Amino acid sequence: MPKYTVTPWKVEGEVDYNKLIKDFGTEAIDDKLLQRLKKHTKDLHYMLRRKIFFSHRDMNFILDEHEKGNKFYLYTGRGPSGNTHLGHLVPWIFTKWLQDRFDAELWFQMTDDEKFIFNPKLELEETNKLAYENALDVIALGFKKGRTKIFADTDYAKTLYREAIKVAKKLNVSTTKAVFGLTDSDSVGKHFFTSVQSVPAFLPSALAGKNIPCLIPLAIDQDAHFRVTRDIIGKLGYYKPGILHCVFLPALTGPKGKMSASIAESAVYTTDAPEVVAKKIRKYAFSGGGDTIAEHRKKGGNPEIDVSYQWLRFFEEDDKKLEKIYRDYKSGRLLTGELKEILIEKLSRFLKAHQANREKARKVLDKYIIKD
Ligand code: TRP
């Protein structure tokens, strides 16, 4: 049995996603749910078709309410510990699609407090600054002005704190120990923090004085926070949030774990220059190909473990193109080097546009940020 760890602060090993569904007590996104969703969205995002978003909590409740005319808002976030990398963009790209299809408002939390508390090397000034740098990547993806609110926790503290203490009052240390594996030696800041991440799951309801359903798209490592939130939020009189979970983008260096911002060669950053991206992929992208060209031609490559192919699943929207690459690689017709060039081409085009949008975002940043 492969061993792995999935917590909000550590993802390691070869993750068994079906087992996570059981361990975390979530539900698989099945065809029935996809068809129900499709009634509203008309099409299905490629991340749904490919089961990159594979698990959920209470999505049927969210759709029940939607069908009754009680529209949901979206909530997601980012822990600003460094530059944004491609792995971070995965749930955000999907969230943008949900915003478009449902015309939903998005609340986006930048947890500068969290990264300060949890990372011994980071000062608050840095995490706060990174929050606004990371916000440029969010805006660059095309979220709607006026329908998108981005906030750094320490700059929206007055509003958040009033609600966070209501969660904290009902949260026992025995729970933070059991859910997050925190111990007596961890700071009270760590034990408290999940109260802050809970707030946006009901803040719009608290501010409006009526219950508005909340839907949270996230990578499954963040689920633990919302298990806590969902337990407490009912006691505060709010709906439990619905959740859509996605898998992790594998690290460039291998199919295990997730891409980590702290291991530079395992990640491609949104600010990397095209030459840097090409070099990283050529040098580090884990190959599922044969040891020699002759062997590869004979036996074919293994797309299931080849990181270049796996990344294309996350970034090549066209199913037909992707299927052809899969077949060609598996049959040995396509070599690893050639597959890498396909990925480089795809990402260069994507990043060129993203970087231009990111610079444009600086000018409109204040239209998205909320502070108090
Ligand atoms: N804690 C998350 C992180 O480290 C950031 C975050 C805050 C978040 N609120 C969220 C992520 C809601 C997903 C959904 O990245």
Boltz pocket constraint, residues with backbone or C-beta under 6 A from the ligand:
constraints:
  - pocket:
      binder: B
      contacts: [[A, 8], [A, 75], [A, 76], [A, 77], [A, 78], [A, 79], [A, 109], [A, 110], [A, 111], [A, 114], [A, 197], [A, 216], [A, 217], [A, 218], [A, 219], [A, 222]]
      max_distance: 6.0
